[in-house]
Amino acid sequence: MGFGGDLDRIKLQQQFLSSLIRKMKSSGNTEHRRRRREIP
């Protein structure tokens, strides 16, 4: 890996999370989230 390995990992994680959030928003998972909140 070498110098800047952590920064590269952080960038990859941010890209992964943002794409995951985008997928969740676009696939209509809001219904799923609402149901999960009702579970104690």
Backbone as CSV, one residue per row, in Angstrom:
resi,resn,N_x,N_y,N_z,CA_x,CA_y,CA_z,C_x,C_y,C_z
1,MET,0.832,-1.202,0.000,0.000,0.000,0.000,0.866,1.251,0.000
2,GLY,1.640,1.447,1.066,2.526,2.595,1.079,1.860,3.866,1.566
3,PHE,2.435,4.994,1.198,1.959,6.296,1.671,0.581,6.620,1.101
4,GLY,-0.295,7.112,1.991,-1.637,7.483,1.541,-2.596,6.310,1.470
5,GLY,-2.214,5.174,2.008,-3.080,4.000,1.974,-4.372,4.217,2.739
6,ASP,-4.269,4.867,3.904,-5.461,5.134,4.702,-6.405,6.073,3.967
7,LEU,-5.834,7.088,3.320,-6.674,8.033,2.587,-7.408,7.339,1.444
8,ASP,-6.700,6.436,0.772,-7.341,5.686,-0.313,-8.485,4.839,0.232
9,ARG,-8.248,4.226,1.394,-9.284,3.385,1.983,-10.496,4.229,2.365
10,ILE,-10.242,5.408,2.941,-11.335,6.311,3.323,-12.127,6.736,2.085
11,LYS,-11.427,7.051,1.018,-12.113,7.451,-0.224,-12.993,6.321,-0.732
12,LEU,-12.451,5.105,-0.719,-13.230,3.948,-1.182,-14.459,3.744,-0.311
13,GLN,-14.300,3.881,1.005,-15.429,3.701,1.904,-16.485,4.766,1.656
14,GLN,-16.053,6.016,1.438,-17.009,7.089,1.174,-17.764,6.839,-0.123
15,GLN,-17.057,6.380,-1.145,-17.704,6.072,-2.429,-18.706,4.944,-2.244
16,PHE,-18.306,3.919,-1.498,-19.180,2.776,-1.274,-20.435,3.203,-0.519
17,LEU,-20.263,3.978,0.564,-21.407,4.410,1.358,-22.332,5.314,0.562
18,SER,-21.768,6.234,-0.210,-22.622,7.149,-0.976,-23.398,6.398,-2.047
19,SER,-22.772,5.389,-2.663,-23.494,4.607,-3.668,-24.567,3.753,-2.996
20,LEU,-24.270,3.255,-1.801,-25.244,2.459,-1.070,-26.460,3.314,-0.705
21,ILE,-26.204,4.526,-0.209,-27.290,5.444,0.146,-28.115,5.787,-1.086
22,ARG,-27.420,6.029,-2.206,-28.112,6.362,-3.443,-29.016,5.207,-3.873
23,LYS,-28.491,3.985,-3.762,-29.280,2.804,-4.136,-30.507,2.677,-3.240
24,MET,-30.315,2.894,-1.936,-31.427,2.771,-1.001,-32.511,3.805,-1.312
25,LYS,-32.086,5.021,-1.607,-33.046,6.076,-1.920,-33.802,5.781,-3.210
26,SER,-33.086,5.269,-4.210,-33.703,5.077,-5.521,-34.569,3.822,-5.565
27,SER,-34.257,2.818,-4.734,-35.010,1.571,-4.799,-36.266,1.601,-3.937
28,GLY,-36.532,2.739,-3.294,-37.754,2.855,-2.505,-37.707,2.061,-1.216
29,ASN,-36.575,2.089,-0.551,-36.444,1.370,0.708,-36.981,2.168,1.890
30,THR,-37.636,3.294,1.636,-38.167,4.104,2.734,-39.217,3.313,3.497
31,GLU,-39.992,2.517,2.803,-41.000,1.661,3.443,-40.314,0.690,4.397
32,HIS,-39.210,0.141,3.956,-38.450,-0.806,4.752,-37.924,-0.144,6.027
33,ARG,-37.412,1.074,5.883,-36.872,1.796,7.029,-37.973,2.115,8.033
34,ARG,-39.146,2.485,7.544,-40.250,2.829,8.414,-40.632,1.618,9.259
35,ARG,-40.693,0.453,8.637,-41.036,-0.771,9.343,-39.998,-1.092,10.412
36,ARG,-38.720,-0.888,10.079,-37.654,-1.208,11.017,-37.741,-0.323,12.272
37,ARG,-38.195,0.929,12.119,-38.303,1.831,13.259,-39.379,1.359,14.246
38,GLU,-40.405,0.709,13.741,-41.502,0.267,14.608,-41.076,-0.881,15.518
39,ILE,-40.048,-1.611,15.099,-39.579,-2.749,15.917,-38.791,-2.217,17.101
40,PRO,-39.221,-2.586,18.328,-38.525,-2.077,19.528,-37.119,-2.641,19.697
